[in-house]
Amino acid sequence: MSSRSALGRPNGVSRIVRKSGSGIVSTGGSGSNNMPIGVCVAGHLTVAPDRRDAFLADALNVITAARDAPGCIDFHLSADPIDPTRINTFEHWDSTETVEAFRGSGPSSEQQAAILSADVHQHTIARSVRL
């Protein structure tokens, strides 16, 4: 019997959902050539608690631009429900090239000044199973 996560999903299973012209499609498996099938960027930023709401409001244009960018499957920044200094970040892209093309120069100088610390990692997705 395989082990399962707290959500009842088999351990090590992730999901990829891609936007297409006709709706949403999901990719399962790693394909016949075992090439990476996507990139996930996840982690958190820390800001002063009295700056978090303004930081997120200022980030709306970045979130919108990312979601409209070629290769973006999902992008969001959200206030952590427990830690008033934490902003959770999650990005899902179809390739390293598309995330790097979007990233450009990074946060604006105002946003950079508000970030006290960051713990964000980029992950290459090698396998995905539709749930």
Secondary structure as GFF3:
##gff-version 3
##sequence-region A 1 131
A	DSSP	beta_strand	16	20	.	.	.	ID=ss1
A	DSSP	beta_strand	23	27	.	.	.	ID=ss2
A	DSSP	beta_strand	38	47	.	.	.	ID=ss3
A	DSSP	alpha_helix	52	58	.	.	.	ID=ss4
A	DSSP	alpha_helix	60	68	.	.	.	ID=ss5
A	DSSP	beta_strand	72	79	.	.	.	ID=ss6
A	DSSP	beta_strand	86	93	.	.	.	ID=ss7
A	DSSP	alpha_helix	96	103	.	.	.	ID=ss8
A	DSSP	alpha_helix	109	114	.	.	.	ID=ss9
A	DSSP	beta_strand	115	125	.	.	.	ID=ss10
###
